C-alpha cells in the first residue's frame, strides 16, 4: 500500500505541476496510468516497479530536452526530484531500485557500495549491556518519537476514507468537496483512530499532562517526525511553526527537565529533502532554514558548539552528565528517499566521519555515548 500511494502521489503531483509543460501525448499517457492505478479495486496487484519506471522514464525524457528542463524547474514549487533527474541522468531502473524494494538494478550498481571511511582498528570487544548494581544512580528518560500530530484532525469525520481521491489518503479529516449526505463508515474518535489517520493535538496534550503528573524524569528525548503525513502540503512556514509550537509545549510541561531533540525525515521540505553542502545549486535547495529553526528552538539546552553543529548538519554532540555524552545524529542523510543523495552517494557532509570522531573522543575521555 505504501508503494502504491507513494508512486501515485508522485505522479499526480508531477502532472499537476507541469500541466503547461508536457506535450499532450505525454500528459495523456501519464494521466491514463494514474487513472488506472487510482481506480483499481485494491492495490494488491499493483506493479509499483513498472509504474515507477514508466513515470521516471517519461520525466527523464522530457528533462532531456534543454528547453523543457528549465521551464519545468521554474514552474514547480518543489522541483527537487526533477533537479535530481536533470542533473543525475540516472536510468529509471536505478532510481526505482533505490526507492522501491525489489525493483531495478540498484543492487549491482557501484554507487551504492559501502561508503569508504576509516574505522579505527584494535577496538575492545563489545560487551553485553551491564546490569546496574543495586544502589547505583540511574537516569529515567522519556523518549518520544513520531508524534505526527494532525492539526486538521476532525473528530467524527470519516476514518475509512476513499483512496480513489488521492489527496484524501490521510483520513480523519474533513476535505473541501466532501459529500455531507454520505454515511460515515467509521468515525474518527476524540483521541485518535486505528486507521490511516494521525493523532489530534489534544491527544499530545493529554499524554504530556499524564506523564507530568505520574512520572519523575531526568531527561527527555524527542526524535523527530512532528509533522502529519500530508506530505503533499509540507511547507517551510508550517514546519517552522510546528517545531516552535511543539518545543514550547514540551518546555511548558517540563520547564526544569532537559529536553534534547533530533531531526526526523518528515521535517524536510520536501520530506527527506536534506542535501549536502557540496551539491550543485545547494543554496537553492538548502535545508539551512530548517537547521537554523532547530538551533533556535533547541538552543536553551545546547552548548554554543552544539548549536553551530546543528546549524551545519542538524547533528550535534555534547556532554550532558558526568562521563555521559549525547550524540544527536541526522540520519536523514542516509535515507533512501532523500533524493538529493542520488547525486552523490558518499557520506553526506562527512557525517559518519564526524560520528566516528565523536565516539573516539568520548572513548579517549572514558565517556559513555548515548
URPECOR-V592192 format. One record per residue. N is the residue number from 0. SS is DSSP state (h for helix, s for strand, l for the rest). NEAR is the number of other C-alpha atoms within 8 Angstrom. Layout:
N_SS_NEAR, N_SS_NEAR
This chain:
0_l_6, 1_h_5, 2_h_8, 3_h_10, 4_h_10, 5_h_8, 6_h_11, 7_h_12, 8_h_9, 9_h_8, 10_h_11, 11_h_10, 12_h_8, 13_h_8, 14_h_11, 15_h_7, 16_h_9, 17_l_11, 18_l_8, 19_l_4, 20_l_8, 21_l_9, 22_l_6, 23_h_6, 24_h_6, 25_h_9, 26_h_11, 27_h_8, 28_h_8, 29_h_11, 30_h_10, 31_h_8, 32_h_9, 33_h_11, 34_h_8, 35_h_8, 36_h_10, 37_h_11, 38_l_7, 39_l_7, 40_l_4, 41_l_5, 42_l_9, 43_l_5, 44_l_5, 45_l_7, 46_l_6, 47_h_10, 48_h_10, 49_h_7, 50_h_10, 51_h_11, 52_h_11, 53_h_9, 54_h_10, 55_h_9, 56_h_10, 57_h_9, 58_h_10, 59_h_11, 60_h_8, 61_h_10, 62_h_12, 63_l_9, 64_l_8, 65_h_7, 66_h_6, 67_h_11, 68_h_12, 69_h_8, 70_h_9, 71_h_11, 72_h_10, 73_h_8, 74_h_8, 75_l_9, 76_l_6, 77_l_5, 78_l_10, 79_h_11, 80_h_8, 81_h_10, 82_h_9, 83_h_13, 84_h_12, 85_h_11, 86_h_7, 87_h_8, 88_l_8, 89_l_7, 90_l_7, 91_h_12, 92_h_11, 93_h_12, 94_h_11, 95_h_13, 96_h_14, 97_h_11, 98_h_8, 99_l_10, 100_l_6, 101_l_5, 102_l_11, 103_l_12, 104_l_9, 105_h_12, 106_h_6, 107_h_5, 108_l_9, 109_h_5, 110_h_5, 111_h_9, 112_l_6, 113_l_4, 114_l_8, 115_l_5, 116_l_5, 117_l_5, 118_l_5, 119_l_5, 120_l_4, 121_l_4, 122_l_5, 123_l_4, 124_l_4, 125_l_4, 126_l_4, 127_l_4, 128_l_4, 129_l_4, 130_l_4, 131_l_6, 132_l_5, 133_l_4, 134_l_4, 135_l_6, 136_l_4, 137_l_5, 138_l_7, 139_l_8, 140_s_9, 141_s_8, 142_s_8, 143_s_9, 144_l_8, 145_l_9, 146_l_11, 147_l_11, 148_s_12, 149_l_12, 150_l_7, 151_l_7, 152_s_11, 153_l_10, 154_l_9, 155_l_9, 156_l_11, 157_s_14, 158_l_15, 159_l_11, 160_l_10, 161_l_7, 162_l_8, 163_l_6, 164_l_8, 165_h_10, 166_h_6, 167_h_10, 168_h_11, 169_l_12, 170_l_12, 171_l_19, 172_s_11, 173_l_10, 174_l_6, 175_l_4, 176_l_4, 177_l_6, 178_l_5, 179_l_4, 180_l_4, 181_l_5, 182_l_4, 183_l_7, 184_l_7, 185_l_7, 186_s_12, 187_l_13, 188_l_8, 189_l_7, 190_l_8, 191_l_11, 192_l_11, 193_l_5, 194_l_7, 195_l_10, 196_l_11, 197_l_14, 198_s_14, 199_l_15, 200_h_9, 201_h_7, 202_h_10, 203_h_11, 204_h_8, 205_h_8, 206_h_8, 207_h_10, 208_h_9, 209_h_8, 210_h_8, 211_h_10, 212_h_6, 213_h_6, 214_l_6, 215_l_6, 216_l_10, 217_l_9, 218_s_12, 219_s_13, 220_s_11, 221_s_11, 222_l_12, 223_l_14, 224_l_13, 225_l_14, 226_l_12, 227_l_10, 228_l_9, 229_l_7, 230_h_9, 231_h_5, 232_h_5, 233_l_11, 234_l_8, 235_h_8, 236_h_6, 237_h_8, 238_h_11, 239_h_10, 240_h_8, 241_h_10, 242_h_12, 243_h_10, 244_h_8, 245_h_9, 246_h_10, 247_h_8, 248_h_8, 249_h_10, 250_h_9, 251_h_7, 252_h_9, 253_l_8, 254_l_7, 255_l_4, 256_l_9, 257_s_8, 258_s_10, 259_s_10, 260_s_10, 261_l_12, 262_l_13, 263_l_14, 264_h_12, 265_h_13, 266_h_14, 267_l_12, 268_l_11, 269_l_10, 270_l_11, 271_l_14, 272_l_13, 273_l_11, 274_l_14, 275_l_10, 276_l_7, 277_l_6, 278_l_9, 279_l_4, 280_l_6, 281_h_11, 282_h_5, 283_h_5, 284_h_8, 285_l_10, 286_l_11, 287_h_8, 288_h_7, 289_h_11, 290_h_13, 291_h_10, 292_h_11, 293_h_13, 294_h_12, 295_h_7, 296_h_10, 297_h_11, 298_h_10, 299_h_5, 300_h_8, 301_l_10, 302_l_8, 303_h_6, 304_h_7, 305_h_11, 306_h_12, 307_h_9, 308_h_12, 309_h_14, 310_h_12, 311_h_9, 312_h_10, 313_l_13, 314_l_12, 315_s_11, 316_s_11, 317_s_10, 318_s_9, 319_s_7, 320_s_6, 321_l_5, 322_l_9, 323_s_11, 324_s_14, 325_s_10, 326_s_10, 327_s_9, 328_l_10, 329_l_11, 330_h_8, 331_h_11, 332_h_11, 333_h_6, 334_l_9, 335_l_7, 336_l_6, 337_l_15, 338_h_11, 339_h_13, 340_h_11, 341_h_9, 342_h_9, 343_l_8, 344_l_10, 345_l_6, 346_l_10, 347_h_11, 348_h_8, 349_h_7, 350_h_9, 351_h_7, 352_h_10, 353_h_8, 354_h_9, 355_h_9, 356_h_8, 357_h_9, 358_h_9, 359_h_8, 360_h_8, 361_h_12, 362_h_9, 363_h_7, 364_l_7, 365_l_7, 366_l_10, 367_s_9, 368_s_9, 369_l_6
